[in-house]
Structures are given as structure tokens and as C-alpha cells.
């Protein structure tokens, strides 16, 4: 886990992971509405 926190050196990686998580969450919410 320490290596994951050291990823601050490459914010692009964190941004990619955040976007991926957000899309999965968005798809989950949209699926619930339908």
C-alpha cells in the first residue's frame, strides 16, 4: 500500500484511477435508476 501512496509523484496515475472509479460508480447509479 505504501507504493500506492507514493504515487503522488505521478498525479496522472491517481487521476486515471479516480476517473475509472467514477465511471464505475456512475454506471452503478444509472443502472439503479433504470
N, C-alpha and C positions, 0 to 999 in steps of 0.2 A: 504494500500500500504506500510505503514511503516514496517509491519511484513515481507513483501516480501523482503525489502531491508535488514532486519536484518538476512536474510538467509545466509549472508556472513559467519555466524558461521558454516554453513554446505555447503561447496562448492560443495559437491556431488549433492545436490539438484539442484543447478544452472547448473551444468554440464548436468544433466539429461534433464532439461528443454531446454537447448541450443541444445542438440543433437536432441531432439524431434522437435524443431523448424526447425533445419537444414534439417532434413529428409523431413518435410512437404514442405519446400522451394525447396529442390532438386526434389521431386516428381512433384511439380508445374512446374519447369523449364523443366524437361524431358517431361512432358505432353505437354508443349508448343511446344517443338521441333518436337514432333510427330504430 
